Amino acid sequence: MRYYGITIGPIDVTLNLASKPAGLWYASYMFSNITRMLCKYLSADERISILSPYYEKNELADGVGSYHDRTLFSFAVDDEEKAEKFVQEVIYRVKTEVGNSLAQDIKDGLGDEHTKKIAEYINRYLCIHYISVSDKEKGEKSVGETLSPYLDTLELYKSIPVSGEQNYLLTMFEGVEEDSNIYIRNSSLIKSIMDAGGQNFQLFVQGEKKIKNLAYISGAGKVKEQDGEMIPDTDGWKKWKYYAVVQADGDNLGKAVKKIRDDLEVSKVCKKYTKRCAKLIGEYGGMTIFAGGDDLLFLAPVQNRDGKTLFSLCSEISEVYEEEFKEINEKLPEEMKTTLSAGIAVHYWKFPLYETLKNARKQLFSYAKKTKNTLAVRLEKSSGSKIELKYPLKSEKEKIILKFLDSIQISKHVCKDNDGKEGESESTILRSVLYHIEEYQGLFQTAMEQGKEKTGICLDNMLEESKDLAYFKESKEMIWKLAETSEKSGNVYEDVISVLRLAHFFAEKEE
């Protein structure tokens, strides 16, 4: 028995070529489909068992990339040379089919003379490498644990493009001047999804052959024409001029696999988890870019038209992760249990997609995963002002934040006092609270250190004119509860300011 690992790429480089949601989706789905093809052709040999990702031969394409960049399998063969030759032939076959498919998709726009060049370009561009070990070399370790260090090294090998050579993938992503999505819309990948029913396909506006753009995503499914350009239809709310990129990743999953030594079991759980998440994202109004292994990548509005916030969606995704990995976690000691972390970047709808993608990665890997089981968000307004917040998922702190943000309903703009008399808007109250807390930071922090009563008196004195309004009371309650969940007053202050700024962002109307 020999054990093989295949890694594919260059994924990040290719994703960064995309300037629009369609290109980002195509890049991700292309690589997912490459892994699916590898599994398909490898499993045709009865001596091969796919260990990861979990592969179902009759699975229908649904438009969600669910196959990650590594394939692990066992090969019951005595002749190592013949096994190597078979694996190499499968890799060559996949590269050839991808190249030929791309050539057919874009040749009409470039001319038949490019057909051979495109196929050759893809053959050089795709980095598909493999490594194998024997039973003896694997020992008692899992296949993933054994091969991962080798695969990590192989991923450092990058293809070198020919100087002056046309990047045909970029051509696919950018289309033509009159229609930037023409090649993607008419691609063989799209056709295969539509032929299979495309039941969870989130690239197109439902019921239409219109590809979602950043205006559509930011506007939570509503756009309008202005000066010949399609822009988000905000209905007067600033928040619907912003879109989010969310990247989520499992914590300690490598350690979990190492402990239980069952790549296939973990792979099955991952598949169930990502399928459920993709459905949630679609129902919310987002666009799933990738949902494979323990990784999620998606675009979404900051709030949908039903009033549900992105933060509530991420909380639900965290719950799904906890549910699906429950049995695995029961087999693990406390320090090895797997949890979920997420990074969110929010930007103005015209902000470059590749930059937002980069910022989401930074929030995930530089902040959220440093502490694990954490959500880290960075929201940058068109004015240049920034809001940053980090909090543990599945925590009391999360509950407090979500309750406060969810209290801002899209239908509610004017706050009422206890007698039902209309007063200031939520936005006005939040702006006043923010101003006074920042203006009297020292006083506010001192009051918080002295307890709930002193904090309440301090806020009442700061905002005498608003103290009878129901929403002001909600703000006070949130501030104190948030303080109770934090260890240091300095952190409390930053958390309070960030949550209030986020709430103000959700409540702010356009001028």
N, C-alpha and C positions, 0 to 999 in steps of 0.2 A: 504493500500500500504506500502510495506517495500522496503528499498533501501540497496543494498549489494555492497560490495567492496571485491575483491579477489586479493591478491598479491602473486607472485611466486618468487622463488629463490632456491639456492643462485647463482645469476648470475655472479657477479664479481669473486667470488671464482672459479667458473667453467671456466670462460674465461681465468683466470690466469693459468689454467692447460695446456692450449694449447701452444705448441711450434712451430706449423706450421699453415699456413693460413687455411688449411682444418679443423684442429681441432678447430680453432677459429670460423670459419663459422659454423661448426656443433653445437658447444656449444650454439651459439647465435640462430641459427635456431631452435634448440630443444626447447628452452624456448619460442620462438615466436610461435612454433607449439603447445605448451602446452596451451598458451592463446587462440589460434584458436580453439583447441579442447574443451576448457571450454565454449567458445562462442557457438560452435556447439551444445553441449549437453544441455546447459542451454536454448538456444533459441528453442529447440524442444518442450518446454512447452510454450503454447500460452500466458500464463499469464506473461511471462518474456519478458522484452524489454532491449536489450543491448544498453547502453548509450555510453560506451567507452571500447575498441576501436571500430571504425566503422567496423561493421561486415557484409559482403555480403555472403549469404549462398552458392551461386554457384560460388564463386571466385576460379579460378584455381591457384594451387601452381606454383609460378614462380621462386622459389629458393632464393627469397629475404625475409628475416625475417622482416615482417611489423607489427607484433603484439607486443605491449609493455608489460610490466610486471604487469599491473594492469587492472582488469576488473570491470567495474561499470555497474550495472543493477537494474532495478526496478522489483518488484515481487508483482503482484496483488493477494494477498492471505490473508485470514482472520486468518487462523490457522498458527501461527508462528512456532509451533513445527514441523508441516509437511513441511513447507518451509525449515527449517533448515535441516531436514532429507534429503530432495531432493538435496540441495546444497552439503551436505556431501557425498552423493552417487555419484554425478557428479565428485567431487574431487577424491574420491577413484577410480572411473572408469578411470579417466585420468592417475592417478599415475600407476595403474595396466597395462594399455595399453602401457605406455611409458616403464615400466619395462620389460614387455613381448617382446616388439619390440626390445629393446636393447639386451635382452637375445638371441633372434633369430639371431641378427646381428653378435654376437661375439662368440656364443657357439661352432661353428665349430673349432675355434682356441683354445678354452679352454676345451671343452668336455661337454657332456650333463649334467654331475653332477653339473655344475655351473648354470644351467638354473634357478633353484629355488632361489639360492643365489643372482643372479643378480636382479631378480624381487624384492626380499626382500630389497636388498641394495638400489635400486632406490626409493622404497616406503619410506624408512627412510631418504634418501638423499634429496629428493625434499621437499622444504618448501613451502607449499601452504596453506595460512591462509585466513580467511575471517572475516568480521565484517558486522553487519547490524544495521540499525536505522529505526525508524518509521517515518511517515509523520510529526508527532509533533516534533520529535527530529531534523529532517532536517530543518523544518521551511521554510524560504524564501531563504536559501542558495542553491547553486548548490550541486549535489550529491558529486562531486569531492571535493569541498570545505569542505563539512561536514565530509567526510570519510577519507580524506588524513592524518590528524593527527593520527587517529587510525591505518591506514595502515603503516604509518611511524614507529609506535611503534611495530607492528607485525613483521616488517622486521628485527627487532633486534633479534628475536628468531631464532637461528640457530640449525640445526640438529647436533648431536654429533656422528661421526662415531665410530664403534666398533673398539677397539684396535686391531691392526694387520690385520684388514679387507682389502681385496683387493679393490682398487679403480677401479671399472669397467669402469667408464667414461674415466679415464686415459688410460685404456687398449684400448678403442675405439679410442682415439686420437692418440696413439702411434703406433697402428697396430703391425706388426711383423718386425723383423730385415730386411728381404728382401724387405718389402713393408710397409712403415709407414702409408699409406693411404688406405690399403686394406679393413678394416672394414667400413670406411666412404664411400668409392667408391661403395661398395656392400650393403649399408644400406637401410633399408626400407624407410627412409626419401628421399634419392636420388631417389629411384625407384618411389615414389609417385610424385616427381617433374618431372621426365622424362616422366612418364605416362600422366601427364597433359600438356606436351609440353615444359615446362621449358623455356618459351620465353625470360625471362630476367635473366637466370641462368648464374652467373659469376664465379662459382667455377672451371669450366672446360675450358681448351683451346678450343676456338671455332672450332667446327667440329671434335673434338677429345675427347676421354674419358681419357684425361690426366689432372690431377688436377694441377692447378697453384701453384707454390712454390715461395719462396721469390726471387730466382734467376730470374724467369720469370717476376715477378712483377717489380723488380728493373730494369731489362733490358728492360722495356717497351715492353714486348712481344717477346723478342729475347734471346735465350740461346745458349750456345755452350759447347762442352765437352772439358775438360782439365784435364789430369792426372786421367781419370776415373770419374771425377766429373762434373756435369752440373753447369755452372757458367753463370752470365749475359754476353751476347754478347754486349759489350759496343761500338763497332765501334770506339774505341779510345777515348771515352768521359768518364771522371771520374763520372759524375752525374748518369750514368746508373749502378753504383755499389751501389746505395742507394735506399731505399724504405721509404715511409711515412705511418704513421698511422694518420688518421684524425678523430677527434671526434667533432661533432657540436651539439649545443643544443639551443633551443629557450629561449630568455630572456623574463621575465615577463609573461609567458604564464599562470602560476597559477593565477596571478592577473587578467589577461584577462578573464579567466573562471569565476573567482569570480565576476567580474563586469557584464558580460553578462548573467551569470547563465544558460548556455546552453552547457552541456558536449558533446552532440551529434553533434552540429554544429561545435565545435572546433575539435572534432574527425574526422569529414568528411574532414575538411580542411587539417588536419595533414596527412591524407591518400593520398590526392592529391599531397601534397608537397613532401612526401617521395618517392612516385612512380616516379614523374618527376626527382627527384634527383638520384635515383637508375639508371635510364636510362642514365642520363648524366655521371655518374661515369663509367658505363659500356662502353659507347662510348669513353670515355677518355682513357680507358685501365686499370681502377682500378677494385677492387673487393669489392662489397658491403657486409659488414658483418651484419649490421643491419640498417634498415630504417623504424622505427616505432614511432608513436607519433610525437614529435618534435625532436627526436634524430636520429643522423646519426653516423655510424661508418664504416670506409672503409680503405682499403689498396690501395696504388697507387704509380706509379713511380713519380719522381719529375718533369719529363717532358715526354710527349709522343713522338712518332716517327713523328708526324706532327708538332712538335715544340711548342705545347701548354703546358704551365707550370701549375703546381698544383695550384698556386696562382690564375691563371685565372679561373680554374675550381671552386675554392672556391668562387670567385666573382660571377660566374654564379649561384651557389647554393644559395648565399645570395639574388640574384635577384629573384630567384624562390620563396624563402621564402617571400620576400616583396610582390610579385604578389599574392600569394595564401592567405596571411593574410591581404590583403588590406581591404576587407570588414569588417573584425573583427576590425582592427585598426581604421577604420572610426567611430566605436561605442565607442571608448575609449578616455579618456583624454590623453594628450601628455605624461605625466609621466608613463602611464600604457601601452603604445603601445609596442607591442612585436617585437623584432628584433632577429637576429641570431648572435651567437658567435661560434668561432671555435678554437680548439687547434690542433697543428700539431707537431709531433715529426718525425724527419728524422734521420735515422741511416744506417750504413753500412749493406749490405745485409746479413752478417753473424751474426749481432747483435741479441741477443735474442728477440723474438717477444713480450713476456710478459713484458719485460722491456720497449720496445718502446711504447707498449700500456699504461703502467703506466705513461710514460713521456707525452704522448698525453693528458691523463686525467689531468695531472698537469698543462699543458699549458692552457687547457680549463677552469678548475675550480679555479686555483690559480691566473691566469693572465687575460685571455680573459673576463670571466664573472664578474670580479671585476669592469670593466668599461662598459661592455655590448656592443653589436654591434661591436665586436672586433675580429680580428684574431691574435693569438699569436703562433709563431713558434720557435722551437729550433732545430737546425741542428747540429749534432755532427759528425765530421769527424773521420775516422779510426785513424787519427793521434792524436786524443784527443782534437783538437781545436774545438771551439763552435761558432755558429752564432745564435744570438737571436734577434727577431724583433717582435714588436707589433704595429698594426695600426688599425684604425677604418674601418670597411667595409662600402661600399657605400659612400666613402669620396673622397675629392680631393687628399688627401695623397695616398690613394689606387691607384687612376688613375695614378699618377706619378710613383709609384713603379712598377705597372704592365706594363706600357708603356716601362719603362727602361729594365725590365727583358725580356719582349717579343721582344725587339730589338735584343736580342742575338739569332740568328737563328742557328739551328743545321747544316745547310749547309754552314754557313758563318764562316770562321776562320781567314782570312787575311783582315785587314781593309785597306781601300783606302783613299787617301787624296782627296781634291776637284778636282784635275786634273786627278783622276783615277789611280794615281801611288800607287802601293802596298806598304804597310808599315808594322807596327807591328800588331800582332794578338790582338784580343779583350782581351784575357787573359793577355797578356804582358802589355797592356795599363792599365788595371784594377789593376794589381799587382803594377805597378809604381805609379798610383794615390794613392792607399792604403798606400804604403810605405811612400810616401812624406807627406801625410796628417797626418799619425800617428807620423812620425819623427818630424814634425813641427806643432804639435797640437795647441800650444798656438798661433802661428802666423796665422794659418788657422782660428781659432775661432775668433780672433780679426778682420780679414778681413771680415768674415761673418757678424759680428756685424756692419760693416761699409757699407754693401750693396752689391748689385750684381756686380757692376763694380770692386770694390776692391777684391772681391772673385775671379772674373775671372782673374784679373791681377796676383793675388797670385798663382793660379793654373798654369797659363801660364809660370810664372817664375820658378815654381817647375819642370814643365815638358816641357821645351823649345823644345825638340826634337819631341814631340808628338802633339804640339798645332794645327797643320794643319790637323790632321787626323779627319775624320768625327766622329768616335766613341768617341774620346776624347771630342769633342764638345757636343755630346749627354750626356756624363758624367757630364760635367760642367753645362749643362742645368738642368739635374736631381738634382744635388746638390743644385742649387739655388732655384728651385721650391720647393724642399723638405724643405728648410730653411724657405720659405715663409709660409708653412703650420704649422710650429711649433712655440710654444710660447717662449721657452727658448733655448738659444744657446747651453747649455749643452745637451739637448735632441736632438737638431739638429745634433750635432757631432756624437752621438751614432747612430742615425738613418742613417746618411750618411755612416758611417763605415759599419753598418750591411747590408745595401742595396748593397754597393759596394762588400762586401764579398760574398753576395748571388749571385750577378751577376758574380763574378769571379768563383764561384762554377759551375755555368751553362756554363761558357765559357772555363773551364779548360780541356785541353787535357791530356791523359795519357802520361807518359814519354816513 
